Amino acid sequence: MHHRLPTAFLEKYSLGDELGSGGFGFVLSAMHRASGIEVAVKFILREKVPSHAWVQTEQGQVLPMEIYVLKTTQHPSIIGYLDDYQDERFCYLVMELHGTQWESPASVSTTTTAALPTTPPHSPALSQTLSEDSWDDNDDDIFSTTSPAPAPARRTSCDLFECIERHHNFEESVAKMIFKQIVDCVAHLDHLGICHRDIKDENFVIDHQFKVKMIDFGSSVLLPRHYGHTNKTYLFEKFYGTVSFASPEILMGQRYRAEPAEIWSLGVLLYTLLFGEVPFSGPHAAVAGQCVPPKLKVSSKCLHLLSCLLDPHPDRRPTIHQVLMHPWFHPSA
């Protein structure tokens, strides 16, 4: 059985290679016919999007959260929205391409590729139709709190996870440059009342100049502030992210605020950038705040920021805007 793609989409884009797949669907490369520019197209299976992850726009259009966020948000460190389409089976999200394929330690390719998921790809028939055998409707629940190890991709990924694998770890100055872009991005989203809720190295693509862009907004939420309710907060019960980046309150099964949990995830990410490994040996160590002692020397300001981000008590963690003002980012302070 085959699925016919929207005529409006096919008039504008020609499909290319498969780049990867995940629980929501799969990602293909495509060529913009008029300009010859290569783009990425995420095919989002409508039936895989949970009810809470749909948003109705002011114009009455109903979109998956991922499309809504990218369509309404522009930032240098967020992957660029280009187009979207819908039919009865899929929502199609057309995005810019960004990133370097991080190959063997001996060489780095500067070929630009898409924002890729890290789960194993399938192989759809690429023409004016898509074979419905090209995805697995029996995928495991993608909202599980267990996080399987990344499987080898058919094409080398251009995400931050692979970049860290390639470099093992970064000098403090490089880690700061990368992390500052990420913090700027999270602060911009926070200003808009949006929380990504799945901060991890695999959800950023990065090029050979270490320019970073955030991807994969499928777990994002719109906070009360997004709707102008500045005095309201919301406590979440379910967790849709990755266990090694989950905060202690999440690991203990408590209701949690999205913003402090995101700060914790940023701490895990910064530690990984600096030292090439996650800061905790497991969930029990994370809950207890028992961090793996750093194996490399970094500045006292950097260690102080890490300790603030990885505070086991959510009420003591800084806001994202306080993180931006930390002395580590301001050498003269």
Residue, then its C-alpha position, 0 to 999 in steps of 0.5 A: m500500500h502506498h501513500r500519495l504525497p500532497t501535490a503542493f509539496l511535490e510541486k515545490y520539493s523533490l525527495g532525496d535520501e532517507l536521513g533517519s527515523g523515530g517514534f513520530g515518523f522519519v526524516l528525508s532530504a529534499m531539494h527545493r526545485a526553484s532554488g536547488i537548495e537542499v532541505a530536510v523534511k520530517f514526516i510526522l505520523r499523525e496517529k503517533v502524536p499524543s493529544h496533548a501535543w497538538v496546538q490550535t493557532e489563533q487562525g484555527q489551524v491545528l498543528p503538532m507542537e513541533i511544527y507550531v514552535l518552529k513556525t512561531t519561533q525564530h532564533p539563530s540557534i533554533i533550526g529554521y522553519l521553511d514550510d509545512y503541509q498536512d494530509e490524512r496520514f502525515c504532517y510534513l515539516v520542512m526545515e533548513l539543513h545544518g551541521t557537519q557529519w562527524e565521522s572518524p577521529a582522523s577526519v571531519s567532513t564538512t558536508t552539510t546534512a539534516a537535523l537527524p534523529t539517532t534511531p535506526p532508519h527505515s527505507p521508504a520508496l521515494s517517488q510521488t508515493l511512500s510505501e506504508d511498509s517504510w515505517d513501523d506502526n509497532d514502535d515502542d512507546i517513545f515516551s518511555t522513561t527508559s533511554p536506549a543507547p543510540a543505534p548506528a545510523r546509516r549516515t553519520s549524524c551531525d548532532l552534538f552527541e556525535c561531535i562529542e564522541r568525535h572530540h571526546n571533550f572540549e577545551e573550556s573555551v570551546a565548551k563555553m562557546i557552544f554552551k552559550q549558544i544553547v543557553d541563549c536559545v533556551a532563554h529565548l524560548d523561556h521568554l516566549g513561555i516555551c520549554h523544550r523539555d528534552i535538552k540533550d546532546e542529540n537534540f542539537v546539530i552542530d557544524h565544523q565551526f561549532k555553530v549549534k541549532m536546537i532540534d526536535f520540539g516534539s516534547s515541548v510545552l507551552l507554559p501559562r506565560h505563553y498565554g499571558h498568565t504570568n502569575k500561574t505555574y504548572l506542575f507536570e506529572k509525566f516525563y518525556g525526556t531522557v533518563s540521564f538528563a532527568s532531574p532528581e525530582i523527576l527521577m523520584g516521581q514527583r510533580y515538577r516544574a519544567e523550567p528548573a528541570e530544564i536547568w538541570s538538563l543544561g547542567v548535565l549537558l555542560y558537564t558532558l561538553l567539558f568532560g566527555e561523560v555524563p556527571f552521574s553513574g545512575p539515577h540514585a547518584a543523581v538524586a543524591g547529587q553525587c557527581v562523578p569527580p571531574k577528570l580534567k581541570v576547569s576554572s573555578k567559575c565553571l565549577h561554580l556554574l556546574s554546581c548551581l545547575l546540578d543542585p538537587h533542590p529545584d528551588r535553588r537552581p538558577t533561572i535561565h536568565q540568571v545563568l546568562m548573567h553568571p560570571w563564567f560568561h563574563p570574564s571581567a565580572 
